[in-house]
Amino acid sequence: MSADPHPCARCAQIQRTCCQRAEILLTGGDVARIRAHSGRADFDERRVPLDPAYLEHDPDDPEWLGLTVGRDGRRRMLVRRAEGDCTFLGAQGCVLPTEVRPLVCRLYPWSYTAGGLATESADYCPPVLLRFAGDSMLDVLDMQRADAERWRARLYDELRDDRGALEDAI
């Protein structure tokens, strides 16, 4: 008997996934990890996000905008294919191993701030993926809080390390 498909693969059968709709922020560390793994150098770009929500101030995380967007309104992001898919989206989901994926991808569907993990924010996930009443997408994805906190701390460390480079690129 075969196992059920991964929840993200099931999501793709129902709707466009986060890998097809989100504009994925990259840190310098993300770029280095992905380049080392893939041997590619054509997957990132600095540009103004298409979705203006990425440029809005978040009162719950006053550091975020300054750490992710340059004065010119551009930020480092994964390249998307013409149809909008992430360049690393394959038939079974992300082709990158978990520890190579961009930190923001690893963290989804956690919401977070510089101060810590907040709650689940599974805006892109269809509720039909929930197995039982009371489940969350964190349960379905078997996401461990300790991993998420490690990734969140690394994300902010890398963003702070990138800050000078972000401004120098303008």
C-alpha positions as CSV (number, residue, x, y, z in Angstrom):
1,M,0.0,0.0,0.0
2,S,1.5,3.4,-1.0
3,A,1.6,6.4,1.3
4,D,-0.6,9.4,0.7
5,P,1.1,12.1,-1.3
6,H,2.8,14.9,0.6
7,P,0.3,17.6,1.7
8,C,2.0,20.1,-0.7
9,A,1.5,17.7,-3.6
10,R,-2.1,17.3,-2.6
11,C,-2.4,21.1,-2.5
12,A,-1.1,21.3,-6.0
13,Q,-3.9,19.0,-7.2
14,I,-6.4,21.4,-5.7
15,Q,-5.1,24.9,-6.4
16,R,-2.0,27.0,-7.2
17,T,0.5,26.5,-4.4
18,C,2.6,29.0,-2.4
19,C,5.4,27.9,-4.7
20,Q,3.4,29.3,-7.6
21,R,2.0,32.4,-5.9
22,A,4.5,33.8,-3.4
23,E,7.5,36.0,-4.2
24,I,10.2,34.2,-2.2
25,L,12.7,36.4,-0.3
26,L,16.3,35.1,-0.3
27,T,19.1,35.9,2.1
28,G,22.7,35.8,1.1
29,G,23.0,32.5,3.0
30,D,20.1,31.1,1.0
31,V,21.9,32.0,-2.3
32,A,25.1,30.4,-1.1
33,R,23.4,27.2,0.0
34,I,21.4,26.9,-3.2
35,R,24.4,27.6,-5.4
36,A,26.6,25.1,-3.6
37,H,23.8,22.4,-3.9
38,S,22.6,23.1,-7.4
39,G,25.6,24.5,-9.2
40,R,23.3,27.2,-10.6
41,A,23.7,30.9,-10.5
42,D,20.6,31.9,-12.4
43,F,17.9,31.6,-9.7
44,D,18.0,34.9,-7.9
45,E,17.3,38.5,-8.8
46,R,16.9,41.9,-7.1
47,R,13.6,43.5,-8.1
48,V,10.6,45.4,-6.9
49,P,8.0,42.9,-5.7
50,L,4.9,42.6,-7.9
51,D,2.7,42.4,-4.8
52,P,2.8,45.8,-3.0
53,A,2.0,44.0,0.3
54,Y,5.7,43.0,0.4
55,L,6.5,46.6,0.7
56,E,4.2,47.4,3.6
57,H,5.4,48.2,7.1
58,D,4.5,45.5,9.7
59,P,3.9,47.0,13.1
60,D,4.4,43.6,14.7
61,D,7.9,43.4,13.2
62,P,9.4,46.9,12.7
63,E,12.7,45.4,11.6
64,W,11.4,43.4,8.7
65,L,10.9,46.0,6.0
66,G,14.4,47.6,6.6
67,L,16.0,44.2,6.5
68,T,14.4,43.0,3.4
69,V,13.8,46.0,1.1
70,G,16.5,48.5,-0.1
71,R,15.8,52.2,-0.4
72,D,15.1,51.6,-4.1
73,G,12.2,49.3,-3.2
74,R,13.9,46.2,-4.5
75,R,14.7,42.9,-2.6
76,R,16.5,39.7,-3.4
77,M,14.1,37.0,-4.6
78,L,13.9,33.7,-6.3
79,V,13.4,33.9,-10.0
80,R,10.0,32.7,-11.2
81,R,9.2,31.0,-14.4
82,A,7.0,32.8,-17.0
83,E,3.9,31.1,-15.6
84,G,4.8,32.2,-12.1
85,D,6.1,29.0,-10.7
86,C,9.2,29.0,-8.5
87,T,12.3,27.9,-10.5
88,F,12.8,25.0,-8.1
89,L,9.2,23.6,-8.2
90,G,9.2,20.1,-9.6
91,A,6.3,17.6,-10.2
92,Q,6.5,16.4,-6.6
93,G,7.1,19.8,-5.0
94,C,10.4,21.6,-4.2
95,V,13.4,19.9,-5.7
96,L,15.7,21.3,-3.0
97,P,16.4,19.4,0.2
98,T,14.9,21.0,3.3
99,E,18.2,22.3,4.7
100,V,19.0,24.0,1.3
101,R,15.6,25.6,0.7
102,P,15.2,29.4,1.4
103,L,14.6,30.0,5.0
104,V,11.2,31.6,4.4
105,C,10.1,28.5,2.6
106,R,11.2,26.3,5.4
107,L,9.3,28.4,7.9
108,Y,6.0,28.4,6.1
109,P,3.3,28.2,7.5
110,W,4.7,29.7,10.7
111,S,4.3,33.5,11.1
112,Y,7.2,35.1,12.9
113,T,8.9,38.3,13.9
114,A,12.4,39.2,14.9
115,G,11.3,38.4,18.5
116,G,10.2,34.8,17.8
117,L,7.7,32.5,16.3
118,A,4.1,33.7,16.4
119,T,1.3,31.4,15.1
120,E,0.4,29.5,12.1
121,S,-0.5,31.6,9.0
122,A,-1.4,29.0,6.4
123,D,-3.0,31.5,4.0
124,Y,-2.0,29.5,0.9
125,C,-3.0,26.1,2.3
126,P,-6.5,24.7,1.5
127,P,-8.3,23.6,4.7
128,V,-9.3,20.3,3.0
129,L,-5.7,19.1,3.8
130,L,-6.4,19.0,7.5
131,R,-6.8,15.4,8.6
132,F,-8.8,15.8,11.8
133,A,-10.9,18.4,13.5
134,G,-8.5,20.5,15.5
135,D,-5.5,19.9,13.2
136,S,-3.4,22.7,11.9
137,M,-1.2,22.7,8.9
138,L,1.7,22.6,11.3
139,D,0.4,19.2,12.4
140,V,-0.2,18.0,8.9
141,L,3.3,19.0,7.8
142,D,4.8,17.6,11.0
143,M,6.7,20.9,11.6
144,Q,8.6,21.0,14.8
145,R,8.8,24.2,16.7
146,A,12.5,23.7,17.5
147,D,13.4,23.5,13.8
148,A,11.2,26.5,13.0
149,E,12.8,28.6,15.8
150,R,16.3,27.6,14.5
151,W,15.4,28.7,11.0
152,R,13.7,31.9,12.2
153,A,16.8,32.9,14.2
154,R,19.1,32.1,11.2
155,L,16.8,34.1,8.9
156,Y,17.1,37.2,11.0
157,D,20.9,36.7,11.5
158,E,21.4,36.4,7.7
159,L,19.2,39.4,7.0
160,R,21.1,41.5,9.4
161,D,24.4,40.2,7.9
162,D,23.0,41.2,4.4
163,R,21.9,44.7,5.4
164,G,25.1,46.4,4.2
165,A,25.1,44.5,0.9
166,L,21.4,45.3,0.4
167,E,22.2,49.1,0.6
168,D,25.5,48.8,-1.4
169,A,23.6,47.2,-4.3
170,I,21.5,50.4,-4.8
